Amino acid sequence: MARDMHRGGRLWACGLAVLLGLAAFSPKEPVRVGFLGGLTERASGFSEDARNGVMLGVEQRNQAGGIEGRRIELIVQDHGDGLARVPAAFQALREARVVAVIGPYSSAVGLEVMPLANAARLLMLSPNVAANALASQDDYMVRIGRTVRQAAQSYAQLLHERGHTRIALARDMGNAVFSTTWSEDFHAAFSALGGAVVAQADFGAEPAVSYEDAVRTMLAAQPDGLLFIGPATDVARLAQQAAKLAAALPMAAVDWAANASLIELGGSAVEGMVFMQTHQRDDDSPRYLAFVSAYEARFGRTPTASAIAAYDATSVLADALARASVRGKADEDPKDAVLQNGPYEGLQQTIRFDRFGDTVRAAYPTVVRNGRFERLPR
């Protein structure tokens, strides 16, 4: 009997050794990263480009070994149009046990989701949210992009340099949090330079205002330029109406609209439209050109500023988690990891966060020329 017990003990030990050996060689738990965007909303092109940037960043990182040997698993959630589905989309990402979320992509959604993220202590790494109210806050939103105020000031400077003194603007009240603040900050900055906002037309809210009526309201004040605050779909249609009614009048639009959908929908009407964008389209650095080549091969389109910022956000998160792991802090709060392990090399700019998770990105003038976005010399 003693011999049987001894043999049983050896079998148990051998079995344990096999199990431990299998565990040692079993795949590591993936790092789950969430994406939150409006993939079925009116301005879906912006979020689609961002999702593509994140997807490419994740795929390339996994090909390079992931995060310290752990594969990244991307969980995509569409919050739809408006705000009604935002809480459910956020909760779905929580239930998927993501370590952080890349997104959202509008100020309205950012303000809606922020209390949820703070309560859950879940990092939101947003490439694009720009609301002034989300800056300089000790919260769980870390922003890659500029604030509304910084963007509006850069547009005021650009239009002033181009000789404009009387600007009429149209703003999308479907995203009133963004558009209202943007127009107010632009008005203040443009006025300080000696210019004037001579007309303002609102669209995108009830009661509905047609694009033609909005443009006629703008033109009635006899401006020397038009400025559109809205997504690509709306800006394209506003530009078409403006081209019919005042073909020679210069136009500008917020960088929110600067994606492939604008040119596809707007056609010749958007030729000459100017923007201030946070990436250099004439960048010939090997790293940027490699990204552009990979993006075009993967998605069949040229990357926009939204795609680039989303790709940068993915790199920031992966680098932060990897650096924390190397420092022996693999379980560090992702927010702390991002804030304490920088700076980070983006595709075109070095990314440095302050203690609130805010950063500043340089902006460059861009023009639509021959159906393409090109760098505009200043």
Secondary structure, DSSP 8 states (H G I E B T S, - for coil): -HHHHHHHHHHHHHHHHHHHHHHHHS----EEEEEEE-TTSTTHHHHHHHHHHHHHHHHHHHHTTTBTTB-EEEEEEE--SSSTTHHHHHHHHHHTT-SEEE---SHHHHHHHHHHHHHHT-EEEESS---GGGSS--SSEEE-S--HHHHHHHHHHHHHHTT--EEEEEEEGGGHHHHHHHHHHHHHHHHHTT-EEEEEEEESSSS---HHHHHHHHHTT--SEEEEES-HHHHHHHHHHHHHH-TT--EEE-GGG-SHHHHHHHGGGGTT-EEEESS-TT---HHHHHHHHHHHHHHSS---HHHHHHHHHHHHHHHHHHHHHHTT-TTS-HHHHHHHS--EE-SSSEE---TTS------EEEEEETTEEEE---
